Amino acid sequence: MQITMIGSGYVGLVSGACFADFGHDVICVDKDASKIDALKAGRMPIYEPGLDQLVASNVKAGRLSFTTELTDAVADADVVFIAVGTPSRRGDGHADLSYVHAAAAEVAKAMNGYTVVVTKSTVPVGTGDEVERIIREANPSADFAVVSNPEFLREGAAIGDFKRPDRIVVGTEDERAIKVMQEVYRPLFLNQSPLLFMSRRTAELTKYAANAFLATKITFINEIADLCEKVGADVQEVSRGIGLDNRIGNKFLHAGPGYGGSCFPKDTLALLKTAQDNNVPQRIVESVVAVNDARKRAMGRKVIEALGGDARKKTVAVLGLTFKPNTDDMRDSPAIDVIRVLQDHGAVIRATDPEGMEQAKLVIDGDVNWCDGAYEAVEGADALVIVTEWDAYRALDLGRVKDLMKAPVMIDLRNIYPRADAEGAGFAYSAVGR
């Protein structure tokens, strides 16, 4: 099939490359000419393991191409995916749909023959209705269907998630559109990945409900971790004890400094705005958002406590800046708040990250000493804090780290080191919920 992907960001690029790998002909469209030029030259705008090789192989095979010209790309397409950004709108937290609406208007003018227009972006309930209205108004004679097909990709594992999904959610009740979407996902359907058809509004809400529930699991175990610290329990053992219950599951039960990234923060806010607009309070999600926001700052105070309650002129090495490993995404990363709290209390920051340094420099204010690697970062430090659980930090030479530091204080916000190992190496060790 001929597929056009509007938007060559995280979702659009990963999805487009994977569809091409299935054998479809895919054109990725983006208005950012520099991004398209970079992609044509084989340079990825994001870090995602394996993406550069996947793109290169499908470009070489002639199944994947990039352009800034939307009209030609849409005219010959069987399916047009809208995968543009939907950031939180300033002021009210609602998803900013201006890019989605603009894309719909342009698609309407370029369509030629029956076309399935798919919202891949995460959008509030009712957006598909508005996209349909925009297209119908701009091109009354158009033959089309609007479908919701939310993505469920984890940054750092997106290619595997796309090719081996838990489920594929498709929101449409149009019979022709159902057949087209079955053909789009036929390689996965033949592998018995569940293809769930439902109404468009139900599909839109499913995406928000999924992310809100996962954010709730993270926040729940973080609060249990706080209780563990007070009563002398171990949150990792609690997580295992409850996670082996099939009704609960063991994923998203790892205590830490709070969730961040491109999805959970904005999607929980957008869900709350939708609930507010419909006068249906979502008290659990409201609490999740509030607790998570407070937790990030609390982790900064936890570091200060480990420093004896005074961070003035103390040097803190921060290992890991992105919101999770295997990405360069700094959006709403806990590291931002941790560093801000430490700076506010007079600490000197030495920071490093395997992939996120350039993005971190754009969002972290104040004086930061940017370091190439963990060992450079810890040199002369009064404390080190592990904020992101990159593999590069899981097997540090603790003896070498201790010798490089001014004072052997470790705050492990991801619980990646056993207490016995850290203390055995001579560290004063603090963890989360242990």
Order of alpha helices (4+ residues) and beta strands (2+ residues): beta-alpha-beta-alpha-alpha-beta-alpha-beta-alpha-beta-alpha-beta-alpha-beta-alpha-alpha-beta-alpha-alpha-alpha-alpha-beta-alpha-beta-alpha-beta-alpha-beta-alpha-beta-alpha-beta
